[in-house]
Amino acid sequence: MKEQTKPIIFALLGWFCFALAVGVSGKFHYASAPGVAATVWTLTAVALVAGWKIRTLRGCLTNIDLRWLIAVHLTRFGGIYFLVLGNRGDLPEGFAKPAGIGDIAIAIAAGFLVLVPQLRGRKILMIWNTLGLLDIVFVAFSALRFGLKDWQSMAPLRALPLSLLPTFIVPLVIVSHVLIFVRVKIRVQN
């Protein structure tokens, strides 16, 4: 492990443990739809502010290999599980299908961007990153909309393993999009 990446790894590990503890406690199961949305946006804001204000984290984030920021989006293959849950009736199909398909498409493109350096040009990265950010924001607001309409229909997102989405994965994905925009604007690194 490179010395400069240790703070990021420890911060992510701590955050993941926190998210896991919240899921294991079962208390997140009682969160309202606005509470779940507030969790996503609050954690996103905290992570962005920490990355900007904490010098050690900022130094790591400005030097981290761009491929790692893109690789975060491989977690979006979890969209397959959305499709399964929607098909079984465990999530509303109106949420699961568009969310699942969008996430899978972004994850596939992320895989190509990680593996094929020639694809990581400024224009392609900006298009992929913009589409990916729009998709994840759509998913977050769609989850809120369906949760407001029928709180119980979104129960899988408030229990493990899917409770890790609003408490860890989705904020991390949004933060990585912001960081990619910043990095691509400054310079494209392989």
TACORNOR-V911751 format. One record per pair of residues at least 24 apart in sequence whose C-alpha atoms are under 10 Angstrom apart, sorted by sequence separation. I is the first residue (numbers start at 1). J is the second residue. D is the distance in Angstrom with one decimal. If there is no record, write none. Layout:
BEGIN
i=I j=J d=D
i=I j=J d=D
END
This chain:
BEGIN
i=76 j=100 d=8.4
i=77 j=101 d=9.3
i=79 j=103 d=5.3
i=80 j=104 d=6.8
i=76 j=101 d=9.8
i=77 j=102 d=9.7
i=78 j=103 d=7.5
i=79 j=104 d=5.5
i=106 j=131 d=7.8
i=107 j=132 d=8.9
i=140 j=165 d=10.0
i=76 j=102 d=8.8
i=77 j=103 d=6.4
i=78 j=104 d=7.5
i=79 j=105 d=9.1
i=105 j=131 d=9.9
i=106 j=132 d=5.9
i=140 j=166 d=8.5
i=76 j=103 d=5.0
i=77 j=104 d=5.1
i=79 j=106 d=9.9
i=105 j=132 d=8.9
i=106 j=133 d=9.5
i=15 j=43 d=9.6
i=75 j=103 d=8.8
i=76 j=104 d=6.0
i=77 j=105 d=8.4
i=79 j=107 d=8.9
i=74 j=103 d=9.1
i=75 j=104 d=9.2
i=76 j=105 d=8.6
i=77 j=106 d=8.5
i=78 j=107 d=9.0
i=102 j=131 d=9.1
i=103 j=132 d=7.9
i=106 j=135 d=8.3
i=73 j=103 d=8.5
i=74 j=104 d=8.6
i=76 j=106 d=7.2
i=77 j=107 d=5.7
i=102 j=132 d=8.2
i=105 j=135 d=9.8
i=106 j=136 d=9.6
i=140 j=170 d=8.1
i=73 j=104 d=9.5
i=75 j=106 d=9.9
i=76 j=107 d=5.3
i=77 j=108 d=7.8
i=139 j=170 d=9.4
i=140 j=171 d=9.9
i=15 j=47 d=9.7
i=74 j=106 d=8.2
i=75 j=107 d=7.2
i=76 j=108 d=8.8
i=102 j=134 d=9.7
i=103 j=135 d=7.2
i=73 j=106 d=7.2
i=74 j=107 d=4.8
i=102 j=135 d=6.2
i=103 j=136 d=7.6
i=137 j=170 d=9.2
i=73 j=107 d=5.5
i=74 j=108 d=7.5
i=76 j=110 d=9.3
i=101 j=135 d=9.8
i=102 j=136 d=8.3
i=136 j=170 d=7.4
i=12 j=47 d=9.9
i=72 j=107 d=9.0
i=73 j=108 d=8.9
i=74 j=109 d=9.0
i=75 j=110 d=9.9
i=136 j=171 d=9.5
i=11 j=47 d=9.6
i=71 j=107 d=8.5
i=73 j=109 d=9.1
i=74 j=110 d=6.4
i=99 j=135 d=7.7
i=102 j=138 d=9.4
i=103 j=139 d=8.8
i=70 j=107 d=9.1
i=73 j=110 d=6.2
i=74 j=111 d=6.7
i=98 j=135 d=9.2
i=99 j=136 d=8.1
i=102 j=139 d=8.7
i=136 j=173 d=7.9
i=137 j=174 d=8.1
i=72 j=110 d=8.5
i=73 j=111 d=8.3
i=136 j=174 d=7.2
i=70 j=109 d=9.5
i=71 j=110 d=6.5
i=72 j=111 d=10.0
i=99 j=138 d=7.9
i=100 j=139 d=8.9
i=70 j=110 d=5.9
i=71 j=111 d=7.1
i=74 j=114 d=9.6
i=98 j=138 d=9.2
i=99 j=139 d=5.5
i=133 j=173 d=8.3
i=134 j=174 d=9.7
i=69 j=110 d=9.7
i=70 j=111 d=8.2
i=71 j=112 d=9.9
i=98 j=139 d=8.1
i=99 j=140 d=9.1
i=132 j=173 d=9.0
i=133 j=174 d=6.6
i=136 j=177 d=9.7
i=70 j=112 d=9.9
i=71 j=113 d=8.6
i=132 j=174 d=8.9
i=133 j=175 d=9.6
i=8 j=51 d=9.4
i=67 j=110 d=9.0
i=70 j=113 d=7.3
i=71 j=114 d=6.5
i=95 j=138 d=10.0
i=96 j=139 d=9.1
i=99 j=142 d=8.3
i=133 j=176 d=9.4
i=134 j=177 d=9.9
i=67 j=111 d=9.7
i=70 j=114 d=6.6
i=71 j=115 d=9.7
i=95 j=139 d=7.7
i=98 j=142 d=9.4
i=99 j=143 d=9.1
i=133 j=177 d=6.2
i=69 j=114 d=9.4
i=132 j=177 d=7.6
i=133 j=178 d=8.5
i=11 j=57 d=8.7
i=67 j=113 d=7.7
i=68 j=114 d=8.1
i=96 j=142 d=9.5
i=131 j=177 d=10.0
i=66 j=113 d=10.0
i=67 j=114 d=5.4
i=95 j=142 d=6.4
i=96 j=143 d=9.2
i=129 j=176 d=9.4
i=130 j=177 d=8.0
i=8 j=56 d=8.8
i=66 j=114 d=8.7
i=67 j=115 d=8.6
i=94 j=142 d=8.9
i=95 j=143 d=6.8
i=129 j=177 d=6.2
i=130 j=178 d=9.7
i=7 j=56 d=7.1
i=8 j=57 d=6.4
i=95 j=144 d=10.0
i=128 j=177 d=9.8
i=129 j=178 d=8.8
i=6 j=56 d=9.9
i=7 j=57 d=6.4
i=8 j=58 d=9.4
i=67 j=117 d=9.1
i=95 j=145 d=9.1
i=130 j=180 d=9.9
i=5 j=56 d=9.7
i=6 j=57 d=9.5
i=7 j=58 d=9.9
i=8 j=59 d=9.9
i=9 j=60 d=10.0
i=92 j=143 d=9.6
i=95 j=146 d=7.1
i=126 j=177 d=9.8
i=129 j=180 d=7.3
i=130 j=181 d=8.5
i=4 j=56 d=8.4
i=5 j=57 d=8.8
i=7 j=59 d=9.7
i=8 j=60 d=6.8
i=91 j=143 d=10.0
i=94 j=146 d=8.5
i=95 j=147 d=9.9
i=129 j=181 d=7.3
i=4 j=57 d=9.1
i=7 j=60 d=7.4
i=8 j=61 d=7.8
i=67 j=120 d=9.1
i=5 j=59 d=9.4
i=6 j=60 d=8.5
i=7 j=61 d=9.8
i=66 j=120 d=9.3
i=92 j=146 d=7.7
i=126 j=180 d=8.4
i=4 j=59 d=7.9
i=5 j=60 d=6.0
i=70 j=125 d=9.4
i=91 j=146 d=9.5
i=92 j=147 d=9.8
i=125 j=180 d=8.2
i=126 j=181 d=7.1
i=129 j=184 d=9.8
i=4 j=60 d=5.8
i=5 j=61 d=8.5
i=8 j=64 d=9.3
i=76 j=132 d=10.0
i=125 j=181 d=8.6
i=3 j=60 d=9.6
i=4 j=61 d=9.4
i=5 j=63 d=8.9
i=70 j=128 d=10.0
i=92 j=150 d=9.4
i=95 j=153 d=10.0
i=126 j=184 d=7.4
i=4 j=63 d=8.4
i=5 j=64 d=7.4
i=70 j=129 d=8.9
i=73 j=132 d=8.7
i=95 j=154 d=9.2
i=122 j=181 d=9.9
i=125 j=184 d=7.4
i=126 j=185 d=8.9
i=4 j=64 d=8.5
i=5 j=65 d=10.0
i=76 j=136 d=9.5
i=91 j=152 d=9.3
i=92 j=153 d=6.4
i=122 j=183 d=9.9
i=123 j=184 d=9.1
i=90 j=152 d=9.7
i=91 j=153 d=5.8
i=92 j=154 d=7.6
i=122 j=184 d=6.2
i=90 j=153 d=7.2
i=91 j=154 d=6.1
i=121 j=184 d=8.9
i=122 j=185 d=8.2
i=125 j=188 d=8.9
i=89 j=153 d=9.0
i=90 j=154 d=8.1
i=91 j=155 d=8.0
i=120 j=184 d=9.6
i=90 j=155 d=8.4
i=91 j=156 d=7.3
i=122 j=187 d=8.2
i=90 j=156 d=7.4
i=91 j=157 d=9.0
i=122 j=188 d=6.4
i=121 j=188 d=7.0
i=122 j=189 d=9.7
i=120 j=188 d=7.6
i=121 j=189 d=9.1
i=120 j=189 d=8.4
i=121 j=190 d=9.4
i=120 j=190 d=7.5
i=85 j=156 d=8.8
i=117 j=189 d=9.7
i=118 j=190 d=9.3
i=117 j=190 d=6.7
i=82 j=156 d=9.9
i=114 j=190 d=9.2
i=82 j=162 d=9.7
i=81 j=162 d=9.5
i=78 j=162 d=9.3
i=78 j=165 d=9.6
i=76 j=165 d=10.0
i=75 j=165 d=9.8
i=76 j=169 d=8.8
i=75 j=169 d=7.7
i=76 j=170 d=9.2
i=75 j=170 d=9.6
i=73 j=169 d=9.3
i=72 j=169 d=8.7
i=73 j=170 d=9.8
i=76 j=173 d=8.8
i=75 j=173 d=8.7
i=41 j=140 d=9.3
i=73 j=172 d=9.3
i=74 j=173 d=9.8
i=40 j=140 d=8.0
i=72 j=172 d=7.9
i=73 j=173 d=6.5
i=72 j=173 d=6.6
i=73 j=174 d=9.7
i=71 j=173 d=9.9
i=37 j=140 d=7.1
i=69 j=172 d=9.7
i=70 j=173 d=9.2
i=73 j=176 d=8.5
i=36 j=140 d=9.4
i=37 j=141 d=7.8
i=69 j=173 d=8.7
i=72 j=176 d=7.3
i=73 j=177 d=9.2
i=71 j=176 d=9.5
i=72 j=177 d=9.6
i=37 j=143 d=8.1
i=38 j=144 d=9.8
i=69 j=175 d=9.2
i=70 j=176 d=7.5
i=36 j=143 d=9.0
i=37 j=144 d=6.3
i=69 j=176 d=5.6
i=70 j=177 d=8.3
i=36 j=144 d=7.8
i=37 j=145 d=10.0
i=68 j=176 d=9.2
i=69 j=177 d=7.9
i=34 j=143 d=9.8
i=35 j=144 d=9.3
i=69 j=178 d=9.9
i=70 j=179 d=9.9
i=33 j=143 d=7.9
i=34 j=144 d=6.6
i=37 j=147 d=9.7
i=66 j=176 d=9.7
i=69 j=179 d=7.6
i=70 j=180 d=7.8
i=33 j=144 d=5.5
i=34 j=145 d=9.3
i=36 j=147 d=9.1
i=69 j=180 d=6.8
i=32 j=144 d=9.3
i=33 j=145 d=8.1
i=33 j=146 d=8.4
i=34 j=147 d=8.2
i=66 j=179 d=9.1
i=67 j=180 d=9.8
i=33 j=147 d=5.0
i=34 j=148 d=7.7
i=66 j=180 d=7.3
i=69 j=183 d=9.9
i=32 j=147 d=7.8
i=33 j=148 d=5.8
i=61 j=176 d=9.7
i=32 j=148 d=8.3
i=33 j=149 d=9.2
i=33 j=150 d=9.1
i=62 j=179 d=8.3
i=66 j=183 d=7.8
i=33 j=151 d=6.6
i=61 j=179 d=7.8
i=62 j=180 d=9.9
i=66 j=184 d=9.0
i=32 j=151 d=7.2
i=33 j=152 d=9.6
i=64 j=183 d=9.8
i=31 j=151 d=9.5
i=32 j=152 d=9.7
i=62 j=182 d=8.9
i=63 j=183 d=9.2
i=30 j=151 d=9.9
i=33 j=154 d=8.4
i=36 j=157 d=8.7
i=62 j=183 d=7.4
i=32 j=154 d=10.0
i=33 j=155 d=9.7
i=36 j=158 d=7.9
i=44 j=166 d=9.8
i=61 j=183 d=9.4
i=66 j=188 d=8.1
i=67 j=189 d=8.6
i=29 j=152 d=9.9
i=32 j=155 d=9.9
i=43 j=166 d=8.7
i=44 j=167 d=9.5
i=48 j=171 d=9.4
i=66 j=189 d=6.2
i=67 j=190 d=6.9
i=31 j=155 d=9.5
i=43 j=167 d=7.3
i=44 j=168 d=9.0
i=47 j=171 d=7.9
i=48 j=172 d=9.5
i=51 j=175 d=9.3
i=62 j=186 d=9.9
i=65 j=189 d=7.2
i=66 j=190 d=6.3
i=30 j=155 d=9.0
i=33 j=158 d=9.5
i=40 j=165 d=8.5
i=41 j=166 d=8.9
i=42 j=167 d=9.7
i=43 j=168 d=7.9
i=44 j=169 d=10.0
i=46 j=171 d=9.4
i=47 j=172 d=7.9
i=64 j=189 d=9.5
i=65 j=190 d=6.8
i=29 j=155 d=7.0
i=32 j=158 d=9.2
i=40 j=166 d=5.1
i=41 j=167 d=9.7
i=44 j=170 d=8.2
i=45 j=171 d=8.3
i=48 j=174 d=9.4
i=63 j=189 d=9.4
i=28 j=155 d=9.9
i=29 j=156 d=8.6
i=31 j=158 d=7.2
i=36 j=163 d=9.3
i=39 j=166 d=6.6
i=40 j=167 d=6.3
i=43 j=170 d=9.3
i=44 j=171 d=4.5
i=47 j=174 d=9.9
i=48 j=175 d=6.3
i=29 j=157 d=8.3
i=30 j=158 d=7.6
i=38 j=166 d=9.2
i=39 j=167 d=6.5
i=40 j=168 d=8.0
i=43 j=171 d=6.1
i=44 j=172 d=6.9
i=47 j=175 d=7.1
i=48 j=176 d=9.4
i=51 j=179 d=9.4
i=28 j=157 d=9.2
i=29 j=158 d=4.6
i=30 j=159 d=9.5
i=37 j=166 d=7.6
i=39 j=168 d=9.5
i=40 j=169 d=9.1
i=41 j=170 d=9.2
i=42 j=171 d=8.5
i=43 j=172 d=8.5
i=44 j=173 d=8.9
i=45 j=174 d=9.7
i=46 j=175 d=9.9
i=28 j=158 d=5.6
i=29 j=159 d=5.7
i=36 j=166 d=6.6
i=37 j=167 d=9.9
i=40 j=170 d=6.8
i=41 j=171 d=7.0
i=44 j=174 d=6.9
i=45 j=175 d=8.4
i=48 j=178 d=8.4
i=27 j=158 d=8.8
i=28 j=159 d=7.0
i=29 j=160 d=9.1
i=36 j=167 d=8.4
i=40 j=171 d=5.6
i=44 j=175 d=6.3
i=48 j=179 d=8.8
i=26 j=158 d=8.4
i=27 j=159 d=9.0
i=28 j=160 d=9.4
i=39 j=171 d=8.8
i=40 j=172 d=9.4
i=43 j=175 d=9.6
i=44 j=176 d=9.9
i=26 j=159 d=6.9
i=41 j=174 d=9.3
i=25 j=159 d=9.6
i=26 j=160 d=8.4
i=29 j=163 d=8.3
i=40 j=174 d=9.4
i=23 j=158 d=7.6
i=24 j=159 d=8.2
i=25 j=160 d=9.8
i=28 j=163 d=7.5
i=22 j=158 d=9.8
i=23 j=159 d=6.0
i=24 j=160 d=7.1
i=22 j=159 d=9.3
i=23 j=160 d=5.5
i=24 j=161 d=9.3
i=26 j=163 d=9.6
i=22 j=160 d=9.2
i=23 j=161 d=7.6
i=23 j=162 d=8.7
i=24 j=163 d=9.4
i=28 j=167 d=9.4
i=20 j=160 d=8.0
i=23 j=163 d=5.9
i=19 j=160 d=9.8
i=20 j=161 d=8.6
i=22 j=163 d=8.3
i=23 j=164 d=7.1
i=22 j=164 d=8.8
i=20 j=163 d=8.3
i=21 j=164 d=9.9
i=19 j=163 d=7.9
i=20 j=164 d=6.8
i=23 j=167 d=8.6
i=19 j=164 d=6.1
i=22 j=167 d=8.2
i=18 j=164 d=9.8
i=19 j=165 d=9.0
i=19 j=166 d=8.8
i=20 j=167 d=8.4
i=16 j=164 d=8.1
i=19 j=167 d=5.3
i=20 j=168 d=8.8
i=18 j=167 d=8.5
i=19 j=168 d=6.1
i=18 j=168 d=8.8
i=19 j=169 d=9.4
i=16 j=167 d=8.3
i=17 j=168 d=9.5
i=15 j=167 d=8.7
i=16 j=168 d=6.3
i=15 j=168 d=7.1
i=16 j=169 d=8.9
i=12 j=168 d=9.0
i=15 j=172 d=9.9
i=12 j=172 d=9.1
END
